């Protein structure tokens, strides 16, 4: 009896995982995970993109918005009978608003160890100026 109940719970768990995670056919707005921070000279965005080729990623900057989009293609293993499938596949798009003037011509990006690093230099006119009191 207990084994039957556990088997039913296991089957329900697999079906829920299939419904929630396997069918990623539309644009995913919360993946990949991204951190954005700044220092005095620039904003830095770091996105987790393991297994995604740089040719499958598009980065653009327009109207103070950084857009990262692309697609992680599924492998032949995707047709397997999964017991757990937490690695996402499919199309993704993330858009972030930058509230300062930036030097768009000097934005650069690179992928290293599964991380996409985007450096967004601040415009010289947006950098703080120290004002001396007389």
Residue pairs with C-beta under 8 A, 6 or more apart in sequence:
14 82
14 83
17 82
17 84
17 85
18 82
18 85
21 85
21 86
21 88
22 82
22 85
24 88
24 89
24 90
24 91
25 90
25 91
26 90
26 91
27 69
27 91
27 92
27 93
28 88
28 90
28 91
28 92
28 93
29 92
29 93
29 94
31 88
31 92
32 47
32 48
32 49
32 52
32 68
32 92
32 94
32 116
33 47
33 48
34 45
34 46
34 47
34 48
34 68
34 94
34 96
35 45
35 46
36 43
36 44
36 45
36 46
36 96
37 43
37 44
38 44
38 122
40 122
40 127
40 128
41 121
41 122
41 127
42 119
42 120
42 121
42 122
43 98
43 100
43 102
43 119
43 120
43 122
44 117
44 118
44 119
44 120
45 66
45 68
45 96
45 116
45 117
45 118
45 120
46 115
46 116
46 117
46 118
47 68
47 94
47 115
47 116
47 118
48 114
48 115
48 116
49 57
49 70
49 72
49 111
49 114
49 115
49 116
50 114
51 72
51 87
51 114
52 70
52 71
52 72
54 111
56 70
56 71
56 72
56 73
57 68
57 69
57 70
57 111
57 116
58 67
58 68
58 69
58 70
59 66
59 67
59 68
59 107
59 109
59 118
60 66
60 67
61 67
61 102
61 104
61 107
61 120
64 97
64 98
64 99
64 102
65 95
65 96
65 97
65 98
66 95
66 96
66 98
66 118
66 120
67 93
67 94
67 95
68 92
68 93
68 94
68 95
68 116
68 118
69 91
69 92
69 93
69 94
70 91
70 92
71 90
71 91
71 92
72 88
72 89
72 90
72 92
73 89
74 89
74 90
78 89
98 120
100 122
100 123
100 126
101 122
101 123
101 125
101 126
102 120
102 121
102 122
102 123
102 126
103 121
103 122
103 123
103 124
106 121
107 118
107 119
107 120
107 121
108 118
108 119
109 116
109 117
109 118
109 119
110 116
110 117
111 117
